[in-house]
Amino acid sequence: MADRSVVAWMVAAFVVTFLVTRLVTGLIRAGRGPFRDLSVGGVHLHHQVFGIFLLLAVGSTGLVYHPREGWADLTGALFGVGAALTLDEFALWLRLDDVYWGPEGRRSVDAVLVALVVGLLMLAGLSPFDEDPEDNHWVALAVVAVNVLCSVVAILKGRTLMGVVGLFVPVVAWVAALRLARPTSCWARRGYPPGSRRMLRARRRFPAGRRNRWDPLVDLFAGRHEP
């Protein structure tokens, strides 16, 4: 069971860092305020660089020194800061290009929201690997393996949020794994031949330009880009 205090500090630091980072980058883009892009030797340093180094430092410290009490809370908060700085530029290290404010940059906000959902699930006390002491070890292992497999299938079908949530709430993964794949997903490209009944159903279910439920929230941080 996760330490609720550590998770709470991690989630709080993650949210605050993301909001402050988007505010600062927005001001830089607008040319307002004292903030400017940071460059060293003519090379622009993205904030994900600081996030990556912070994650490495916090991870190493946690593995070697196993901080307790207040130090554990501080470690959780610093991890949240590093995760926010890194995931806020998820699209950049995915595309290997500066697409922060472009249409592809919306994936960064998607990644942040997915990570926030995971953090909230952990804060609620849920875990993908909880095991009932009364259960047979091999039965528990098989259940976890099936659940993980269903979550992977859901993600391959383009249902990323349901797949991630399904790691903590198994029934969500099972339902998502059985549902129709998005036409642009890896699963559809390999499993739904062009012109097949399933591909036609997928395109009707997910037409080009279709907006998702949390797109208005993504618009708030990444700007709206028409398809």
N, C-alpha and C positions, 0 to 999 in steps of 0.2 A: 504494500500500500504506500502510495506516495506521501511524502510529508506535505500536508496542506499548506503550511506556512511558507515553505520554499516555493511551492507551485504558485501561491498567491503573489509573492514578490516577483516571481518570474513573469507571470501574466501581466501584472501591473506595469512593470518596467518595459515589457514588450509593447504594450499599447501606448504608453506615454512616449517612448522613443520613436515609434512609428509616426504618431501625430506630430511630434516636434520636427522630425525629419522631413515630412511632407510639407509642413509649414515653411521651413527654412529653404527647401529646394524650390518651393513655389515663389518665395520672395526673390531668390536668386534669379529665377527665370524671368520674373517681372522687372528685375533691375531695381528693386526697392530694398531699403534697409542697408545695414552694414555688411551683410553676408556676401561672400564671393566664392567662386570655385577655387578649390585648393589644388595647386600645381607644384610639382617638385621637378626641377630640371626640365621644364617644358612638358612634363607628363601630367595629365589630369588625374588626380587621385579620387576615385569614387569612394563613397562612404562604406561600400561593402568591404573594402580593403581593411578598414578599421574593425568592422564587424567580424571578419574572418580571423584576424589576429586575436581579438577579444575572445572569440569562441575557443580558439586553440589554447589560450592562456587559462581560461576558466575550466575547460575540459581536463587539461593536464593537472591543474591544481586539485580538482575534485578527485581524480583518479589516484593521485599520489598522497595527498594529505587528508582526504576525507573530512572536510570541515564540518563542525558541529555547531548547534545552537545559532547564535547570531551570525557567525561566519557562514553558515550554510544558507541563511537568508540572503546575505550579501552576494554569495556565489550565484544563487538563483536569480537575483536581480541583474547581476552583470551578464549572466547567460541570456536573459531576456533582452537586454540592450544589444548584445552582439547578434542575436537572432534577428531582431528587428532591422538592424542596419544591413544585415546580409540579405534577408528575404525581400527587403524593400527594393533591391536591385536584382531580384530573381530573374527577370527577363533579360538582363544584361549578360549574366553568366550562362543563361540558357542559349541566347542567340549569339553571344560573343560580339555584340554590337551595342552602341549607345542608343537604345530604343526607349529610354526612360519615359519620355513624354509622347511616344508614338502609340499607335494601336496595339503593337505587341507588348508595350510596357504595362498594359492592363493585367498581364499575367502576374506581375509582381504583386499587385493588390490582391489578386485571387489567391496567390500563395500565402500572403499575410493573413487573409481571412480564414483560410483553411488551417493555418498554424494556430490562429486564435481559437478556433473551434476545438482543436485538439487540446489546447491549454485549458479551456473551460471544462471539457470532459474530464481531464485529469483533476481539476479543482473540485469537480463533483464526486471524485473518488472512484471513477471508472478506470479500468485497466484492461489492456488486451490480453494480459497473461495472468489474471487472477485465477487461482486454483483452490478449489474446495478441498480441505484436508481429508474429507471423507471419500472423495472421488478416487478411483483408480488412476495411477499416474499415467498409464498408457492411454486410457480413455480421455483424460484431460488433454494430453498431448495431441491426440487425434482431433479433438474438437477445435483446439487452437489452430491446428494445421488446416482444417477445412475452412475455418473462419477466415484465415489469412488468404487462402486460395480464392475464396469468394470475393474478398476485398480487392485482390489483384485483378480478378476478372472484371469487377465493376469499374476499376480505374482504367483498364484497357478499353472498356466500352465507352469511355468518355464521361463517366459518372464519378468524377474524382471525389467530390465532397461526400457522397454516399459511401464510397469505398473507404475513405478515411474514417468517417463516423462508424462504419461497420466494424472496424477493428475493435471498437469499444462496445458497440451495441450489435451483437452478431446478426440479429434478424434483419437489420438494415442492409448488411452486406449480402445476405441471402436473397433478399428481394431485388437489390440492384443487379446482382449477377444474373438474374433471370429476365430482367427487363431488356427492352430493345436498345441496341447500341446507337450512339450518335453516328451519323453518316461519315463524319470526318475522323472518327476514332481509329486507332490501330486495329481493333477488333473488326470493325465494319470494313475497313480497307482490305483485310485479309480473309474475312469470313463471309462477306456479303458481295457476291459477284455483281458487276455493273448490270443494271437492268433486272436484277433478281427481285423477287417479291419482298424479301426482307429489306433490301436497299431502298426500294420504292417506299415502303412503309416508314423507314428511318427518315427519308427525306421529307415525307409528309409530316412526320412527328416533329422533326427539327429542321424547318425550312431555313434557307440562307437568310441571315440578318435577324434571326429570332433572338429576342432578348431573354436573359435569365432573370430569376427573381431578385438576385442581389446586384444586378447590373447598375441600378440607381446608386447604390452605395459605392461601387467601383467608380462610377462617373464622378462622384464627389471628390475622390482623391486622384484619379488619373485623367479626368476629362472625358467627354463623350466623343467617340469617333464613329462616324457613320460607316457601315460596311460597304 
